[in-house]
Amino acid sequence: MIGIQPIEEYARLISDAKQHSVIDGASSGTEKRYQVLHGDYPDPDALRKTAAAIKDHTLQNLASYLEQAESSLLASGAKVHFAATGDDAKQTILSILREHGVTSITKSKSMAAEEIHLNPFLIENGVECLESDLGEFIIQLDGDEPSHIVKPIIHKNRREIAETFRREKIAPDYNDDPETITRRARVYLREKYMAAQGVVTGANFVCADSGRIVLVTNEGNSRFGMAPVPVHIALVGIEKVIPREKDLAVFLNLLGRSATGQQLTVYTEFVNGPRSANQPDGPEHFHVVFMDNGRTDVLASNCREILRCIRCGACQNVCPVYRQASGHAYRSNYGGPVGAVLSPLLFGDRFPELADLPKASSLCGACNEVCPVDIPIPDLLLRLRDKAKREHVHSPAALPMGPFATLATSPSLWRTAMTMSKAMNHLPIDVAPIKPLQDWLGQRTLPPSRGGEFRRWFKNRKSS
């Protein structure tokens, strides 16, 4: 639709430095993924299809697999909780921490926790909560929000990070050498690990047959977080369940290659309940909080395929709109093509506010081509556009397309308009009849109108 959408406005105002950081980070991720995935597998598309089939089967039988996962977790000594909403999940986690007298935790990277704004909630309720993933740690120091599913600080450069460390006294002076930045963060965080009383993590997968949760990181921060504390809480979206441990052979090989261009992520941890008697360290109490928070509604919609997502960020890396706008333009923790589908669905009460996101796509199909679980994202975007039309939801600044529809469905009017369209070549932008149309034209360079040329050519060709 004609008009300046919120995501478009954000992209227009983004700084050159931030845009360059996003473009460089995203494009390098896409290149690495292609090299590793296609170098290791003669037919990676077959692997994607297999992963999609496993996910679809799981979603079709989600209730039974959740029940099996609960039984397996309980048998391993874990305690299982179910949260219908984000508020329920936050209150459940807070009550667990209070039950065990925990007032200080470290937290590993979790999109589910970002989704419900867990950190500020816990801090407001007297729990010291520190992000231990390096990128998320920097985000927390800056009071910022992540801009990418896998690389939360893709929008920042090393100079900004060095300044943050100097300002927050993480470092004694300014130094933007990446190794120095990492070493200083390591020294600071290791003291926090030892002082913490609990840890909150997400989970990349939960195996229904064994009850083991799988954590995938490149920094080992979840392992550091679990080692010295008595309480571990895993916040897990209900769609993270998979049927069997042997299915991990498919998903782990796809996740590492799609997310970071690695054959396997550096740390792949299997958590099989609380610490046993013969283990020297680790949490004595293990709680798993399965969160719905709109996922059941998504499952019942015609966009249920989006719940296949394994949070690799490959669709963000390849998307031309995301590269120009960055993740913040999507106004939720899920940016890029996956966010353009998932956010309007998960946050249903915000659908009118987020209705521009499904339109923030060229429908080029690149997101579907790189998705490790073969989510048909362009099709889902069209379904959401149709949903907005049927529900009479117009995104901000959008103009109705009724006049164009009348023009395009009337051959005589269309021919007349095409004949007269050459006048647009000489029409000043500021005299466009509608203000949003002026704004739209003011940010675009349109090709010269050649109305009528094709019809004239076709008519002459037929007669000859």
C-alpha positions as CSV (number, residue, x, y, z in Angstrom):
1,M,0.0,0.0,0.0
2,I,1.0,3.6,-0.6
3,G,2.1,5.4,2.6
4,I,5.1,5.4,4.9
5,Q,4.8,2.4,7.2
6,P,6.4,2.4,10.7
7,I,9.1,0.0,9.8
8,E,9.9,2.1,6.7
9,E,10.2,5.2,8.8
10,Y,12.6,3.5,11.2
11,A,14.7,2.3,8.3
12,R,14.8,5.9,6.9
13,L,16.1,7.3,10.2
14,I,18.6,4.5,11.1
15,S,22.2,5.7,11.3
16,D,24.8,4.8,8.7
17,A,27.0,3.1,11.3
18,K,24.2,0.9,12.5
19,Q,23.0,0.0,9.0
20,H,26.6,-0.9,8.0
21,S,27.0,-3.1,11.1
22,V,23.7,-5.0,10.3
23,I,24.5,-5.4,6.6
24,D,28.0,-6.7,7.2
25,G,27.0,-9.1,10.0
26,A,24.0,-10.4,8.1
27,S,25.7,-10.9,4.7
28,S,28.7,-12.7,6.3
29,G,26.3,-15.1,8.1
30,T,24.5,-15.9,4.8
31,E,27.8,-16.6,3.0
32,K,29.1,-18.9,5.8
33,R,25.9,-20.8,5.9
34,Y,25.9,-21.5,2.2
35,Q,29.5,-22.7,2.2
36,V,29.2,-25.1,5.1
37,L,25.8,-26.5,4.4
38,H,26.3,-27.1,0.7
39,G,29.9,-28.2,1.3
40,D,28.9,-30.9,3.8
41,Y,25.6,-32.2,2.2
42,P,25.1,-33.0,-1.5
43,D,21.3,-32.4,-1.0
44,P,20.7,-30.0,1.9
45,D,17.1,-29.5,0.7
46,A,16.3,-33.1,1.6
47,L,17.5,-32.5,5.1
48,R,15.4,-29.4,5.4
49,K,12.3,-31.4,4.2
50,T,13.0,-34.1,6.8
51,A,13.3,-31.5,9.6
52,A,10.1,-29.9,8.5
53,A,8.3,-33.2,8.5
54,I,9.5,-34.0,12.1
55,K,8.3,-30.6,13.2
56,D,4.9,-30.9,11.5
57,H,4.4,-34.3,13.0
58,T,5.3,-32.9,16.5
59,L,2.9,-29.9,16.1
60,Q,0.1,-32.1,15.0
61,N,0.6,-34.3,18.1
62,L,1.8,-31.6,20.5
63,A,-0.4,-32.4,23.4
64,S,0.7,-36.0,23.6
65,Y,4.4,-35.1,23.2
66,L,4.1,-32.5,25.9
67,E,2.5,-35.1,28.2
68,Q,5.3,-37.5,27.4
69,A,8.0,-34.8,28.0
70,E,6.4,-34.0,31.4
71,S,6.4,-37.7,32.4
72,S,10.1,-38.1,31.3
73,L,11.1,-34.9,33.1
74,L,9.4,-35.9,36.3
75,A,11.0,-39.3,36.2
76,S,14.5,-37.6,36.0
77,G,13.8,-35.6,39.1
78,A,12.7,-32.3,37.5
79,K,9.7,-30.3,38.5
80,V,7.4,-29.2,35.6
81,H,5.2,-26.1,35.4
82,F,2.9,-24.9,32.7
83,A,2.2,-21.2,32.0
84,A,-0.7,-20.2,29.8
85,T,0.5,-16.6,29.4
86,G,3.7,-14.6,29.8
87,D,2.5,-13.1,33.1
88,D,1.9,-16.6,34.4
89,A,5.5,-17.6,33.3
90,K,7.0,-14.6,35.1
91,Q,5.0,-15.2,38.3
92,T,5.9,-18.9,38.2
93,I,9.6,-18.2,37.9
94,L,9.5,-15.6,40.6
95,S,7.7,-18.0,43.0
96,I,10.3,-20.7,42.3
97,L,13.1,-18.3,43.1
98,R,11.4,-17.1,46.3
99,E,10.7,-20.7,47.3
100,H,14.4,-21.4,47.2
101,G,15.5,-18.1,48.7
102,V,17.2,-17.0,45.5
103,T,17.9,-13.3,45.2
104,S,20.7,-13.3,42.6
105,I,20.7,-15.1,39.2
106,T,22.6,-15.3,36.0
107,K,20.7,-15.8,32.8
108,S,21.7,-17.3,29.5
109,K,20.3,-16.1,26.2
110,S,16.6,-16.9,25.8
111,M,14.2,-15.5,23.2
112,A,11.3,-16.7,25.3
113,A,12.6,-14.6,28.2
114,E,13.0,-11.6,26.0
115,E,9.5,-12.2,24.7
116,I,7.9,-11.7,28.1
117,H,10.5,-9.1,29.4
118,L,11.6,-11.4,32.2
119,N,14.7,-9.4,33.3
120,P,13.0,-6.1,34.2
121,F,10.2,-8.0,36.0
122,L,12.6,-10.0,38.2
123,I,14.7,-6.8,38.9
124,E,11.6,-4.9,39.9
125,N,10.8,-7.7,42.3
126,G,14.1,-7.7,44.1
127,V,16.0,-10.4,42.1
128,E,19.4,-9.4,40.7
129,C,19.4,-10.7,37.2
130,L,22.5,-10.6,35.0
131,E,22.7,-11.6,31.3
132,S,25.7,-13.9,30.8
133,D,25.7,-14.1,27.0
134,L,28.3,-11.5,25.9
135,G,25.9,-9.8,23.4
136,E,23.0,-9.8,25.8
137,F,25.2,-8.6,28.6
138,I,26.1,-5.5,26.4
139,I,22.5,-5.0,25.6
140,Q,21.6,-5.0,29.3
141,L,24.4,-2.5,30.1
142,D,23.1,-0.2,27.4
143,G,19.4,-0.5,28.3
144,D,19.0,-1.7,24.7
145,E,17.1,-4.5,23.1
146,P,18.5,-7.3,20.9
147,S,18.4,-6.8,17.1
148,H,18.9,-10.4,16.0
149,I,17.9,-13.8,17.2
150,V,21.4,-15.2,17.3
151,K,23.6,-12.0,17.2
152,P,21.8,-9.6,19.6
153,I,24.4,-6.8,19.1
154,I,24.6,-7.2,15.3
155,H,23.7,-3.5,15.2
156,K,26.7,-2.4,17.3
157,N,30.4,-2.0,16.4
158,R,33.4,-2.6,18.7
159,R,33.9,1.1,19.3
160,E,30.5,1.4,20.8
161,I,31.0,-1.7,22.9
162,A,34.4,-0.4,24.2
163,E,32.8,2.9,25.2
164,T,30.0,1.0,27.0
165,F,32.6,-1.0,29.0
166,R,34.5,2.2,29.9
167,R,31.3,4.0,30.9
168,E,30.0,1.1,33.1
169,K,33.5,0.6,34.6
170,I,33.7,-3.0,33.3
171,A,37.1,-1.9,32.0
172,P,39.5,0.7,33.4
173,D,40.0,2.4,30.1
174,Y,38.8,2.5,26.5
175,N,40.1,-0.4,24.4
176,D,38.2,-1.6,21.3
177,D,40.4,-4.6,20.6
178,P,37.9,-7.6,20.3
179,E,40.1,-10.0,22.3
180,T,40.5,-7.4,25.1
181,I,36.8,-6.7,25.2
182,T,36.1,-10.4,25.5
183,R,38.7,-11.0,28.2
184,R,37.4,-8.1,30.3
185,A,33.9,-9.4,30.0
186,R,35.0,-12.9,31.0
187,V,36.8,-11.6,34.2
188,Y,33.7,-9.6,35.2
189,L,31.2,-12.4,34.6
190,R,33.1,-15.2,36.3
191,E,32.8,-13.4,39.6
192,K,29.1,-13.0,39.0
193,Y,28.7,-16.7,38.2
194,M,30.2,-17.6,41.6
195,A,28.1,-15.1,43.5
196,A,24.8,-16.1,41.9
197,Q,22.3,-18.4,43.7
198,G,20.4,-19.6,40.6
199,V,20.4,-19.6,36.8
200,V,17.6,-19.2,34.2
201,T,18.1,-20.6,30.7
202,G,16.0,-21.3,27.7
203,A,16.1,-24.6,25.8
204,N,16.7,-25.2,22.1
205,F,15.0,-28.6,22.3
206,V,13.3,-30.8,24.8
207,C,13.3,-34.5,23.9
208,A,10.0,-36.1,24.8
209,D,11.3,-39.6,25.0
210,S,14.1,-38.9,27.5
211,G,13.1,-35.7,29.1
212,R,16.5,-34.1,28.4
213,I,16.7,-30.5,27.5
214,V,19.3,-29.4,25.0
215,L,21.2,-26.0,25.3
216,V,23.2,-24.7,22.4
217,T,25.7,-21.9,23.0
218,N,29.1,-20.7,21.6
219,E,30.3,-19.2,24.9
220,G,29.7,-21.9,27.4
221,N,27.9,-19.3,29.6
222,S,24.9,-21.6,30.4
223,R,27.4,-24.3,31.6
224,F,29.2,-21.7,33.8
225,G,25.9,-20.5,35.1
226,M,24.7,-24.0,36.1
227,A,27.9,-25.3,37.7
228,P,28.0,-23.3,41.0
229,V,24.3,-22.7,41.7
230,P,21.6,-24.9,43.5
231,V,18.7,-23.9,41.3
232,H,18.2,-24.1,37.5
233,I,15.0,-22.9,35.8
234,A,14.5,-23.5,32.1
235,L,11.9,-21.4,30.4
236,V,10.7,-23.2,27.3
237,G,8.1,-22.4,24.6
238,I,5.8,-25.4,24.1
239,E,6.9,-25.7,20.4
240,K,10.5,-26.6,21.4
241,V,9.5,-30.3,22.2
242,I,10.7,-32.9,19.7
243,P,9.7,-36.6,19.8
244,R,13.0,-38.4,20.1
245,E,16.7,-37.8,20.9
246,K,17.7,-39.3,17.6
247,D,15.9,-36.4,15.9
248,L,18.6,-34.2,17.2
249,A,20.9,-35.6,14.5
250,V,18.8,-33.6,12.0
251,F,18.2,-30.5,14.0
252,L,21.7,-29.9,15.5
253,N,23.4,-30.3,12.2
254,L,21.0,-27.8,10.6
255,L,21.0,-25.3,13.5
256,G,24.8,-24.8,13.7
257,R,25.2,-24.4,10.0
258,S,22.2,-22.1,9.5
259,A,22.9,-19.9,12.6
260,T,26.6,-19.3,12.5
261,G,28.1,-21.4,9.6
262,Q,29.5,-23.9,12.0
263,Q,29.2,-27.7,11.7
264,L,28.3,-27.9,15.3
265,T,27.9,-25.2,17.9
266,V,30.9,-25.1,20.4
267,Y,28.8,-26.1,23.4
268,T,25.9,-28.5,23.1
269,E,24.7,-29.4,26.5
270,F,22.2,-32.2,27.5
271,V,20.6,-31.6,30.8
272,N,19.1,-34.7,32.3
273,G,17.5,-33.4,35.5
274,P,19.0,-32.1,38.8
275,R,22.5,-33.1,40.0
276,S,22.8,-36.8,40.9
277,A,24.6,-38.1,44.0
278,N,27.7,-38.9,42.1
279,Q,28.1,-35.5,40.4
280,P,30.5,-33.0,42.0
281,D,28.5,-29.9,41.1
282,G,25.5,-28.6,39.4
283,P,21.9,-27.6,40.4
284,E,20.2,-29.6,43.1
285,H,16.8,-28.3,41.9
286,F,15.7,-28.3,38.3
287,H,12.5,-26.6,37.1
288,V,11.1,-26.5,33.6
289,V,8.5,-23.9,32.8
290,F,6.6,-24.7,29.5
291,M,5.1,-21.5,28.2
292,D,2.2,-21.1,25.8
293,N,1.8,-17.3,25.6
294,G,-0.2,-17.4,22.3
295,R,1.4,-20.4,20.7
296,T,-1.8,-22.5,21.0
297,D,-3.6,-19.7,19.0
298,V,-0.9,-19.8,16.4
299,L,-1.2,-23.6,16.2
300,A,-4.9,-23.2,15.5
301,S,-4.3,-20.6,12.7
302,N,-3.5,-21.0,9.1
303,C,0.1,-19.9,9.9
304,R,1.0,-22.8,12.2
305,E,4.1,-23.6,10.1
306,I,5.9,-20.7,11.8
307,L,6.1,-22.8,15.0
308,R,8.6,-25.0,13.2
309,C,11.2,-22.3,13.7
310,I,14.3,-23.3,15.5
311,R,15.6,-19.7,16.0
312,C,18.6,-19.8,13.8
313,G,18.3,-16.3,12.3
314,A,19.1,-17.4,8.8
315,C,16.0,-15.7,7.4
316,Q,17.1,-12.4,9.0
317,N,20.6,-12.6,7.6
318,V,19.4,-13.1,4.0
319,C,16.4,-10.6,4.1
320,P,17.0,-7.3,2.2
321,V,14.4,-5.5,4.3
322,Y,16.0,-6.7,7.6
323,R,19.4,-5.6,6.4
324,Q,18.2,-2.1,5.7
325,A,16.0,-1.7,8.7
326,S,17.6,-3.8,11.5
327,G,15.7,-5.9,14.0
328,H,14.6,-2.9,16.1
329,A,12.3,-1.8,13.3
330,Y,10.1,-4.8,13.9
331,R,9.1,-3.6,17.4
332,S,9.5,-7.0,19.1
333,N,12.2,-9.3,20.0
334,Y,11.5,-11.3,16.9
335,G,12.8,-9.4,13.9
336,G,13.2,-10.1,10.2
337,P,10.9,-12.4,8.2
338,V,10.2,-14.8,11.1
339,G,9.2,-11.8,13.2
340,A,7.0,-10.4,10.5
341,V,4.9,-13.6,10.8
342,L,5.4,-14.6,14.4
343,S,5.0,-11.2,16.2
344,P,1.6,-10.2,14.8
345,L,0.4,-13.7,15.7
346,L,1.9,-14.1,19.2
347,F,1.0,-10.6,20.3
348,G,-2.5,-10.8,18.9
349,D,-3.7,-7.7,20.9
350,R,-1.1,-5.7,19.0
351,F,-2.1,-7.0,15.6
352,P,-3.3,-3.6,14.3
353,E,-0.1,-2.0,15.5
354,L,2.1,-4.6,13.9
355,A,0.0,-5.0,10.7
356,D,2.7,-3.3,8.6
357,L,5.2,-6.1,9.3
358,P,3.8,-8.7,6.9
359,K,4.0,-5.9,4.2
360,A,7.7,-5.3,4.9
361,S,8.8,-7.9,2.4
362,S,9.6,-8.1,-1.3
363,L,8.3,-11.7,-1.3
364,C,11.6,-12.6,-3.0
365,G,11.5,-16.1,-1.3
366,A,15.1,-16.0,0.0
367,C,13.9,-16.5,3.6
368,N,12.2,-19.8,2.6
369,E,15.2,-21.0,0.7
370,V,17.5,-20.6,3.7
371,C,15.1,-21.8,6.4
372,P,16.4,-25.1,7.9
373,V,12.9,-26.3,8.6
374,D,11.5,-25.1,5.2
375,I,8.9,-22.6,6.6
376,P,7.0,-21.1,3.7
377,I,7.4,-17.6,5.0
378,P,6.3,-15.7,1.9
379,D,3.0,-17.7,1.9
380,L,2.5,-16.9,5.5
381,L,3.1,-13.2,5.0
382,L,0.4,-13.2,2.3
383,R,-2.0,-15.0,4.6
384,L,-1.4,-12.3,7.3
385,R,-2.0,-9.6,4.7
386,D,-5.3,-11.3,3.9
387,K,-6.1,-11.5,7.6
388,A,-5.6,-7.8,7.9
389,K,-7.8,-7.2,4.9
390,R,-10.6,-9.4,6.2
391,E,-10.5,-7.9,9.6
392,H,-10.4,-4.4,8.2
393,V,-7.1,-3.7,9.9
394,H,-5.1,-1.0,8.2
395,S,-1.5,-0.5,9.2
396,P,-0.6,3.1,10.2
397,A,-0.1,5.5,7.2
398,A,-1.6,3.0,4.7
399,L,-3.9,4.3,2.1
400,P,-6.9,2.3,0.9
401,M,-6.4,0.6,-2.4
402,G,-10.0,0.9,-3.5
403,P,-9.3,3.6,-6.1
404,F,-6.5,1.6,-7.7
405,A,-8.7,-1.6,-7.7
406,T,-11.4,0.4,-9.6
407,L,-8.8,1.6,-12.1
408,A,-7.1,-1.8,-12.6
409,T,-10.4,-3.7,-13.2
410,S,-11.7,-1.3,-15.8
411,P,-9.9,-1.7,-19.2
412,S,-11.2,1.6,-20.6
413,L,-10.2,3.6,-17.5
414,W,-6.8,1.8,-17.4
415,R,-6.0,2.6,-21.0
416,T,-6.9,6.3,-20.4
417,A,-4.8,6.4,-17.3
418,M,-1.8,4.9,-19.1
419,T,-2.2,7.4,-21.9
420,M,-2.2,10.3,-19.5
421,S,0.5,8.9,-17.1
422,K,3.3,10.5,-19.0
423,A,2.1,13.8,-17.4
424,M,3.5,12.4,-14.1
425,N,7.0,12.8,-15.5
426,H,6.5,16.6,-15.3
427,L,4.4,16.7,-12.1
428,P,6.2,18.2,-9.0
429,I,6.1,15.8,-6.0
430,D,4.8,18.5,-3.7
431,V,1.6,18.9,-5.6
432,A,0.6,15.2,-5.3
433,P,-3.1,15.3,-4.3
434,I,-2.7,13.4,-1.0
435,K,-0.2,14.1,1.7
436,P,0.8,10.4,2.3
437,L,1.4,10.1,-1.4
438,Q,3.7,13.1,-1.3
439,D,5.7,11.5,1.5
440,W,5.8,8.2,-0.4
441,L,7.0,9.9,-3.6
442,G,9.5,12.0,-1.6
443,Q,11.4,8.9,-0.6
444,R,11.4,7.1,-3.9
445,T,12.8,7.6,-7.4
446,L,10.2,6.4,-9.9
447,P,11.2,5.4,-13.4
448,P,9.9,7.6,-16.2
449,S,6.3,6.7,-17.2
450,R,6.0,5.0,-20.6
451,G,2.3,4.5,-20.5
452,G,0.8,3.1,-23.7
453,E,4.1,1.9,-25.3
454,F,3.4,-1.7,-24.8
455,R,-0.1,-1.6,-26.1
456,R,1.1,0.3,-29.2
457,W,3.9,-2.3,-29.7
458,F,1.5,-5.2,-29.3
459,K,-1.1,-3.7,-31.6
460,N,1.5,-3.2,-34.4
461,R,2.9,-6.7,-33.8
462,K,-0.6,-8.2,-34.2
463,S,-1.3,-6.3,-37.4
464,S,2.0,-7.3,-38.9
